């Protein structure tokens, strides 16, 4: 799926009954199409777009000085938020209507420093296994040249309605 152009990004909450009425991939594709809101947290990380297909989700964001920690680089929470979102949504993309998920744990490894000079970054989440109770995924954060900035894994609890 092409993630180079996206409509203006709405942020907000989706009512639970609306979420329960569609599959994970339907919700995510509608979210990236601008028909459903993104999590309000994504406004804080500078989300500029993304895409979703079954088992694979991309979030694109632009780090800036407002994401810095006191030592002059982008705070690890920026990377953690993007990877947690991409990996969790990769699991979500595999779930049927009436099923939800929540992150049980995730681990990330920071490989390169991210600064405002890094430019747009791409968080990729790929589902590894999604069962009735547990889903796992891996993620990578890449810069515009395809260099690895961070990587991680997650375990999600699958919740049947």
C-alpha positions in Angstrom: 0.0 0.0 0.0 1.3 3.5 -0.9 2.0 5.5 2.2 3.5 8.6 0.5 0.4 10.7 0.5 -2.2 10.9 3.2 -5.2 13.2 3.8 -5.1 15.6 6.8 -4.8 13.6 10.0 -7.8 13.7 12.5 -6.9 12.9 16.1 -9.4 11.7 18.7 -11.2 8.7 20.2 -13.2 6.1 18.4 -16.3 4.9 20.3 -15.9 1.2 21.4 -19.0 0.1 19.5 -17.6 1.5 16.3 -14.3 -0.3 16.8 -16.1 -3.5 17.6 -18.1 -3.3 14.4 -15.1 -3.7 12.0 -12.1 -5.8 11.6 -8.7 -4.5 12.6 -7.5 -4.0 9.0 -10.7 -2.2 8.1 -10.3 0.2 11.0 -6.6 0.8 10.3 -7.1 1.4 6.6 -10.0 3.8 7.3 -7.8 5.6 9.9 -4.9 6.1 7.5 -7.5 7.3 4.9 -8.6 10.0 7.3 -12.0 8.5 7.9 -11.3 7.5 11.5 -9.2 9.3 14.1 -5.6 8.5 15.1 -4.7 8.3 18.8 -4.3 11.7 20.3 -0.8 10.6 21.4 0.3 10.5 17.8 -0.1 14.3 17.5 2.7 14.6 20.1 5.1 12.5 18.1 4.6 14.4 14.9 2.7 11.8 12.9 2.6 12.7 9.2 1.0 9.5 7.7 1.3 5.8 7.2 -0.4 2.7 5.9 -1.8 -0.6 6.8 -2.1 -4.0 5.2 -2.8 -7.3 6.9 0.2 -8.0 9.2 2.2 -4.9 8.2 1.7 -1.3 9.5 3.8 1.8 8.9 3.8 5.1 10.8 5.8 8.1 9.5 6.8 11.0 11.8 9.1 13.9 11.9 11.3 14.3 15.0 12.1 17.8 16.1 13.7 19.8 19.0 10.4 19.5 21.0 11.1 15.8 21.3 14.6 16.3 22.8 15.8 15.0 26.1 18.2 17.1 28.2 21.3 15.8 26.5 20.4 17.0 23.0 18.9 14.0 21.2 15.3 12.8 20.7 13.9 11.2 23.8 13.7 7.3 23.7 9.9 7.7 24.4 9.5 9.1 20.8 11.0 5.9 19.4 9.1 3.7 21.9 5.8 5.3 21.0 6.2 4.9 17.3 7.4 1.2 17.6 4.7 0.3 20.2 2.1 1.8 17.8 3.4 0.1 14.7 3.9 -3.3 16.3 0.5 -3.2 18.2 -1.3 -2.1 15.1 0.3 -4.9 13.1 -1.3 -7.3 15.5 -4.6 -5.4 15.3 -4.5 -5.6 11.5 -5.0 -9.4 11.8 -8.0 -9.3 14.2 -11.6 -9.9 13.2 -14.5 -7.6 14.1 -15.4 -7.7 17.8 -11.8 -8.4 18.9 -9.4 -6.0 20.5 -5.9 -6.1 21.8 -3.6 -4.4 24.4 0.1 -4.4 24.7 1.4 -6.8 27.4 5.0 -6.0 27.0 7.5 -4.6 24.5 11.2 -4.2 24.2 13.2 -1.9 22.0 16.8 -1.5 21.3 18.1 2.0 20.3 20.7 1.6 17.6 21.4 5.2 16.4 20.7 8.6 17.9 17.7 10.4 16.5 17.8 14.2 16.2 15.9 16.9 14.4 18.5 16.5 11.6 17.4 12.9 11.1 14.3 14.0 9.1 11.3 11.8 8.6 11.4 8.4 10.2 9.4 5.3 9.3 8.2 2.8 12.0 7.4 -0.5 10.5 5.4 -3.2 12.5 5.1 -6.8 11.2 2.9 -9.4 12.9 4.8 -12.6 13.7 1.9 -14.7 15.1 -1.6 -13.8 16.0 -3.6 -16.4 17.9 -6.9 -16.4 19.9 -5.2 -15.1 23.1 -1.8 -13.7 22.2 -0.2 -11.8 19.3 3.4 -11.1 18.7 5.1 -8.6 16.3 8.4 -7.1 15.5 9.2 -3.5 14.5 11.9 -1.4 13.0 12.5 2.4 13.0 14.3 3.6 9.8 15.5 6.9 8.6 15.0 8.3 5.1 18.0 6.4 3.8 16.8 3.1 5.2 19.3 3.0 8.1 18.1 1.2 11.2 17.6 3.5 14.1 15.9 1.1 16.5 14.1 -2.3 16.6 11.9 -4.1 18.9 9.4 -6.8 19.7 6.0 -6.9 21.4 3.5 -9.3 22.9 -0.1 -8.3 22.9 -3.1 -9.8 24.7 -6.0 -10.5 22.3 -9.4 -9.7 23.8 -12.6 -11.4 22.6 -15.7 -9.3 23.0 
